[in-house]
Amino acid sequence: MSALTHSFVFWGCVALTVFWALGAYNRLVSLRADIVRALQSLAAQWQSNAQAIRSELSSLSHAPETDSVWASLGDEAESWRPLALATKQFQACIAGVLAKPHLMPPVDDLASVRAAHALMHSAWQRLNTVHDDLAGPAVPQRLSVLWQQQNLLAQDKQNSYNNCVERYNQAVRQFPAILVAWIFGFSIAQPL
């Protein structure tokens, strides 16, 4: 009887361990999927922001968006060009992240997105501050309002992404789940 009891206890422990591991694995997969969805939503918002800014810049000259557009802006062409180029670069970085929708983005991809976003923000700030004069700001009011609205939307989505990353990272660092994370290669996610 003792051998049968030991056998039941052994197989009970094995079953409990397997079910626990499956639960931990499913939780980590679910949290990772939440991060990917939040990043896709954020990337889509940033892409929408960049497209809206590019469209507005294009409409300022009432011509298709080409290099001749910037030539038609006259003396202001060199002022607007950094923002237009930074916006295009930012869109390219976002497209790279969205090209791999089923994976969490590598640190390098997020670093390039952050750098491109900072460059676009810097170009906007430079444009806003350098050309204010007695005649008023160089940036049209509708572009300024559009920029602020789009950035508020993106900030909300970025906060959502960072919250998902925090929940995932907490789950990966918990003691029993850390073993499953190590076995299946769940690594720490990077916030923005």
C-alpha positions as CSV (number, residue, x, y, z in Angstrom):
1,M,0.0,0.0,0.0
2,S,2.8,2.3,0.8
3,A,4.3,2.0,-2.7
4,L,0.9,2.9,-4.2
5,T,0.5,5.9,-2.0
6,H,4.0,7.1,-3.0
7,S,3.1,6.6,-6.6
8,F,0.0,8.7,-6.3
9,V,1.9,11.4,-4.5
10,F,4.7,11.3,-7.1
11,W,2.3,11.5,-10.1
12,G,0.2,14.1,-8.3
13,C,3.3,16.3,-7.9
14,V,4.2,15.8,-11.5
15,A,0.7,16.7,-12.7
16,L,0.6,19.8,-10.4
17,T,4.0,20.9,-11.7
18,V,3.0,20.4,-15.4
19,F,-0.3,22.3,-14.9
20,W,1.5,25.1,-13.0
21,A,4.1,25.4,-15.8
22,L,1.4,25.5,-18.5
23,G,-0.4,28.2,-16.6
24,A,2.8,30.2,-16.1
25,Y,3.7,29.8,-19.8
26,N,0.2,30.8,-21.0
27,R,0.3,33.9,-18.7
28,L,3.7,35.0,-20.1
29,V,2.5,34.4,-23.7
30,S,-0.7,36.4,-23.0
31,L,1.3,39.3,-21.5
32,R,3.8,39.3,-24.4
33,A,0.9,39.4,-26.8
34,D,-0.5,42.4,-24.9
35,I,2.8,44.2,-25.3
36,V,2.9,43.5,-29.1
37,R,-0.7,44.7,-29.5
38,A,0.0,47.9,-27.4
39,L,3.2,48.5,-29.5
40,Q,1.2,48.0,-32.8
41,S,-1.4,50.5,-31.6
42,L,1.3,53.0,-30.6
43,A,3.2,52.5,-33.8
44,A,0.0,53.0,-35.8
45,Q,-0.7,56.2,-33.9
46,W,2.8,57.5,-34.4
47,Q,2.5,56.6,-38.1
48,S,-0.8,58.4,-38.3
49,N,0.8,61.4,-36.6
50,A,3.7,61.5,-39.0
51,Q,1.4,61.1,-42.0
52,A,-0.9,63.9,-40.7
53,I,2.1,66.2,-40.3
54,R,3.5,65.3,-43.7
55,S,0.1,65.9,-45.3
56,E,-0.2,69.3,-43.5
57,L,3.3,70.3,-44.6
58,S,2.4,69.3,-48.1
59,S,-0.8,71.3,-48.1
60,L,1.1,74.4,-46.9
61,S,2.6,74.8,-50.4
62,H,-0.6,73.6,-52.3
63,A,1.4,71.1,-54.3
64,P,2.3,67.4,-54.2
65,E,4.9,66.4,-51.7
66,T,8.2,66.5,-53.6
67,D,11.4,68.4,-53.4
68,S,9.9,71.1,-55.6
69,V,7.4,71.7,-52.8
70,W,10.2,72.8,-50.5
71,A,11.7,75.0,-53.3
72,S,8.3,76.7,-53.6
73,L,8.3,77.6,-49.9
74,G,11.1,80.1,-50.7
75,D,13.3,81.2,-47.8
76,E,11.3,78.9,-45.4
77,A,12.3,75.8,-47.3
78,E,15.4,75.1,-45.2
79,S,13.3,75.5,-42.1
80,W,10.7,73.0,-43.0
81,R,13.0,70.4,-44.6
82,P,14.4,69.0,-41.3
83,L,10.9,68.3,-40.0
84,A,9.8,66.7,-43.3
85,L,12.9,64.5,-43.5
86,A,12.7,63.6,-39.8
87,T,9.0,62.7,-40.3
88,K,9.9,60.4,-43.2
89,Q,12.7,58.7,-41.2
90,F,10.4,58.2,-38.3
91,Q,7.8,56.6,-40.5
92,A,10.4,54.2,-41.9
93,C,11.4,53.2,-38.4
94,I,7.8,52.5,-37.4
95,A,7.3,50.5,-40.6
96,G,10.3,48.3,-39.6
97,V,8.7,47.6,-36.2
98,L,5.3,46.9,-37.7
99,A,6.9,44.5,-40.3
100,K,7.3,41.9,-37.4
101,P,3.8,41.9,-35.8
102,H,4.1,38.6,-33.9
103,L,7.4,39.4,-32.1
104,M,8.4,41.8,-29.4
105,P,10.7,44.4,-31.0
106,P,14.4,44.0,-30.3
107,V,16.1,46.7,-28.3
108,D,17.8,48.1,-31.4
109,D,14.5,48.6,-33.2
110,L,13.0,50.5,-30.2
111,A,16.2,52.6,-30.0
112,S,15.9,53.6,-33.6
113,V,12.2,54.5,-33.1
114,R,13.1,56.6,-30.0
115,A,16.0,58.3,-31.9
116,A,13.8,59.1,-34.9
117,H,11.0,60.4,-32.6
118,A,13.5,62.6,-30.8
119,L,14.8,63.9,-34.1
120,M,11.3,64.7,-35.3
121,H,10.5,66.4,-32.0
122,S,13.7,68.4,-32.1
123,A,13.0,69.5,-35.7
124,W,9.6,70.6,-34.6
125,Q,10.9,72.5,-31.6
126,R,13.6,74.2,-33.7
127,L,10.9,75.3,-36.3
128,N,8.7,76.6,-33.5
129,T,11.3,78.6,-31.7
130,V,13.6,80.0,-34.4
131,H,11.1,81.7,-36.6
132,D,8.9,83.6,-34.2
133,D,9.1,87.3,-35.0
134,L,7.0,90.4,-34.9
135,A,4.8,89.1,-37.7
136,G,3.9,86.0,-35.6
137,P,5.0,82.4,-35.5
138,A,6.3,80.7,-38.7
139,V,4.2,77.6,-37.9
140,P,0.6,77.9,-39.0
141,Q,-1.9,77.6,-36.1
142,R,-3.6,74.5,-37.7
143,L,-0.3,72.7,-37.9
144,S,0.5,73.6,-34.3
145,V,-2.9,72.4,-33.1
146,L,-2.6,69.2,-35.1
147,W,0.9,68.5,-33.6
148,Q,-0.4,68.9,-30.1
149,Q,-3.5,66.7,-30.6
150,Q,-1.5,64.0,-32.3
151,N,1.1,64.0,-29.5
152,L,-1.5,63.7,-26.8
153,L,-3.0,60.6,-28.5
154,A,0.5,59.1,-28.9
155,Q,1.3,59.8,-25.2
156,D,-1.8,57.9,-24.1
157,K,-0.8,54.9,-26.2
158,Q,2.8,55.1,-25.0
159,N,1.6,55.0,-21.4
160,S,-0.5,51.9,-22.2
161,Y,2.5,50.2,-23.9
162,N,4.7,51.0,-20.9
163,N,2.1,49.6,-18.5
164,C,1.9,46.4,-20.5
165,V,5.7,46.2,-20.4
166,E,5.7,46.7,-16.6
167,R,3.2,43.9,-16.0
168,Y,5.1,41.5,-18.3
169,N,8.4,42.3,-16.7
170,Q,7.0,41.7,-13.2
171,A,5.6,38.4,-14.3
172,V,9.0,37.3,-15.8
173,R,10.8,38.3,-12.6
174,Q,8.6,36.4,-10.2
175,F,10.2,33.3,-8.7
176,P,8.4,30.3,-10.1
177,A,7.7,32.0,-13.4
178,I,11.3,32.9,-13.8
179,L,12.1,29.3,-14.4
180,V,9.5,29.0,-17.2
181,A,10.8,32.3,-18.7
182,W,14.3,31.0,-18.7
183,I,13.4,27.7,-20.3
184,F,11.3,29.2,-23.0
185,G,13.4,32.4,-23.6
186,F,11.1,35.1,-22.3
187,S,13.3,38.1,-21.9
188,I,12.8,41.4,-20.2
189,A,10.9,43.9,-22.4
190,Q,12.0,47.4,-23.0
191,P,9.8,50.4,-22.2
192,L,9.6,53.5,-24.3
